[in-house]
Amino acid sequence: MWTDFLLLMKQEMALVVIIFFLLILKLGKDRSNESYLKIVNGLLLLNLIFGFISNRDGVLFNEMFRNNGLMVLEKNILNLGMLIISLQSWSWLKGHKHTPEFYMLLLSTMLGMFFMISGGNLLMFYLGLELSTIPLAAAANFDLTKRRSSEAAMKLIFSSAFASALLLFGISMIYGTTGTLTFSQLPQHITGDPLQLFAFILMLAGFGFKISVVPFHLWTADVYEGAPVAVTSFLSVISKGAVLFVFVSVLYTVFRPIAGVWYLMFFILSLLTIFVGNLFAIRQNNFKRFLAFSSIAQIGFILIGIGGSSPEGMSAVVYFVLIYVFSNLAAFGVVSVVSAATGKESISDYKGFYKTNPVLSWMLTIALFSLAGVPPTAGFFGKYFLLFAGAAKGNYWLISIAALNLVISFYYYLRIVKAIFMASNAEPIEKITIPLFPRLALYACMVGVIVVGFVSWIYEYIHSLSYGLQ
Amino acid sequence: MNLSLLIIVPLLTAVSLLFSKGLKQVRTFSLAGSVVQLALSIFLLTEYWQQRSTVTSPMLFEDSYTWFKPLGINYHVGVDGISIAMILLTAFVVMAGVLISWAQETWSKEFFFLLMLLSVGAYGFFISLDLFTLFFFLEVAVIPKFLLIGIWGSGKKEYSAMKLALMLMGGSALVFVGLAGIYYNTQTFDMLQIAKTSIPLEVQQFFFPFAFVGFGVFTALFPFHTWVPDGHSSAPTAASMFLAGISMKLGGYGCLRVATFLMPDAAHSYSWIIILLATIAIIYGAFATMMQTDLKYINAYSSVSHCGFVLLGIGMLTKTSINGAVLQMVSHGLMTALFFAAIGMIYSRTHTRVVAQLGGLLKVTPFISTVFVIAGLCSLGLPGFSGFVAEMTVFMGSWQNPDGWYRFATILACASIVVTAVYILRATGKTIMGPMSNAYETLTDATWNEKLAAGLLILGIVIIGVAPFLLNQLIAPGTDVIMQQLGKAITLK
């Protein structure tokens, strides 16, 4: 029992250990932020490696907690993202008053996500979700001197509370109609009666808030813009990734009896999300707001993949999130380096960027190409695999519209590339020397963006763990 | 021969360029890379001649590795005569393009890197037998063009670059839908296997337009040709050459190999639309060229007209006409590349491309003027050059299609040659003859690299023009396979 317990909850345990270790360090003698950051990044690296060693499948606590290969992989992806974000925020955290607290908050969030992913019961899932939301709102407030940052935190906490309430309402109705909360027993009781459909819509809205599906996306841009870059990238990649993982598995297992219903909803929601994300992204000038809207459009593509309801659909989603970690974090990495060095965050500031910072420019360009889905970057494979999964049901009009929307998204990604390479600027961003840690993070992202696409066994491995509607 | 070398060599060249230092190294690396590419493709040609008689399978030098197993995506390459013709064309144009850009000094490393990346896409596209890898390479070839035009271009370059990239990306989005449709109705990406299974007629009729129009955007199918004039005129010389010589051929090859070959029934049922659009493109392109005053615009619009012949040949669906379409692709590729090279040479000396401002260049720059005349005469279809052979074959093949309306279209297309002659002769006459402005008296003639580039392309044009049977024999087995496929479609009905 004890070895089971330790092995199955290994990744959660590791996070708890790190959190408490940081707390003890904080209580001890005063350290400089730099030594602190070195320790934390080292620990996060160890944590990432540790996640790959000796994993096992199984359930604990009467199916409250489950673990299997796919969940381990998902947690590892989140760990990887966390490490990259931590490395990238080096310059920002170096001068911050509350560096240890920042890590404690983010790691608590991660812990919540892990429990959410591994939850085998709607209550456990809800608990994990809450644990992953509240510390995040506090972290969004971490630009302590900026009012916009507190505003972002406020918006995040309100919208999250609202989403949680909807979700909880849905869960309670599910419980009322089925008499159980365990994932493995729920499908037998889901019959598609009106109350259950209503409950499903409430839960869908709750999930939709978290991953900012249109029409539940309104909080996204403001929060992204106001929060510190590190928190924004955490929100856009890790937080969304974790909820997506759970979303797919809940849809494919718990709600498989009403697959016909949610499939139609996804049809509409995905197109709406892509359209709105694309059209708003065109008009943005703040880089973080731009990435917020482009990430909304990306979510639309992911919904198409989920709608495929096949093992290919699920593997495409996980694969896409992995690629998204690299490509979006590379984009955020450049933004955070530039913003830490010069404080500039608007797209027009990037005019003539190539003349002064060729390396950063290429990195940003490659990241944007990957987000746009241009080969030979990994984003190409990720995006088209999602579309292939969506087309499996014969919905050719859906993917035709989606494919044409890809062209709209090319426009706004290329707009930035145009600014970087072609536009001239009287006051370009001056030459930036990138500190070691952010540079490592950016290199890691670049390797990921190039390699993950070509190396097909990564996809094959994900596919071997995935399942469709059973 | 291992076909993957055709991808690896330009890729290695591109990577080595990233690590090169100084203009000299950049030039050496890219020239060496392009020479190796040319040598490889000629070697491929000789190997192909030797093996063609003994091997019966439609594709030679096949190679297949599993790539994404759960999705059935393989890295599957192989060539027939048509692809070899295209590969040779690519190698010629790449080398000429590198030589022409010898004087490129601003950001030269990036410039040649992007040229090489573009050629990776082109070679990969021509050797792919797997639809997914084919699509992959098609898109690889798009983005370098955006950067090449946007960064090193002239005029309203940013607008043109964006327009070109978006239209081509739109085209490839349509292609993607077509490919997805084929994939889900045959459960494979392998072109040879798809050719063996018969896709239901309704499915073909739904997806053929996506695939054909998608590739058609690349090859200036009317009314999706609008990127051509802007893109060509803003691009730097080498990029124009690549665009016209290689990139537009990706589209023609795709129309033939993917749309027509894999969905022959739909090709029969839609051929009248293709011919209608192609005829409009030919005539409209020719008349639009008459109105142009800028040399690059003249060549760009005449490209629309000439690529119309490619589509006309494909749409007529007879053996001779498809042969002619392939011939026209090769011929037009070499000829336009030469034309753009000549325009580039003139522009780099006189700093204008407006016909009215030029004149009398023959006196000061005899070599460049001769090149210009040769390109022009080839374009208007003078016997002895490749243009005549190609266009003649297209017309003969088109006439073989007995339908009355099709013959009407053929006559109209033939008539466009007169218009071509008018604009070509007018432009050539005004540019190289007549009174010369005093400012041009000090102009220098072509340098060694320009001479070599032009010589290379002229060599290709003359070989095809004098001995067309060589190329004909090369591509004939390939067209036979396509004709069998089309014949199967007729007998099924």
Interface residues (C-beta under 8 A of the other chain):
Chain A: P311 E312 S315 F369 V374 P375 P376 F380 F381 Y384 F385 L387 F388 A391 A392 G394 Y396 I399 S400 A403 L404 L406 V407 F410 Y411 L414 R415 V417 K418 F421 M422 A423 S456 Y459 E460 H463
Chain B: T66 W67 F68 K69 P70 L71 I73 F135 F136 F137 E139 V140 V142 I143 F146 L147 G150 I151 K157 E158 A161 M162 A165 L166 M169 G170 A173 L174 F176 V177 A180 G181 Y183 Y184 F206 F207 F210
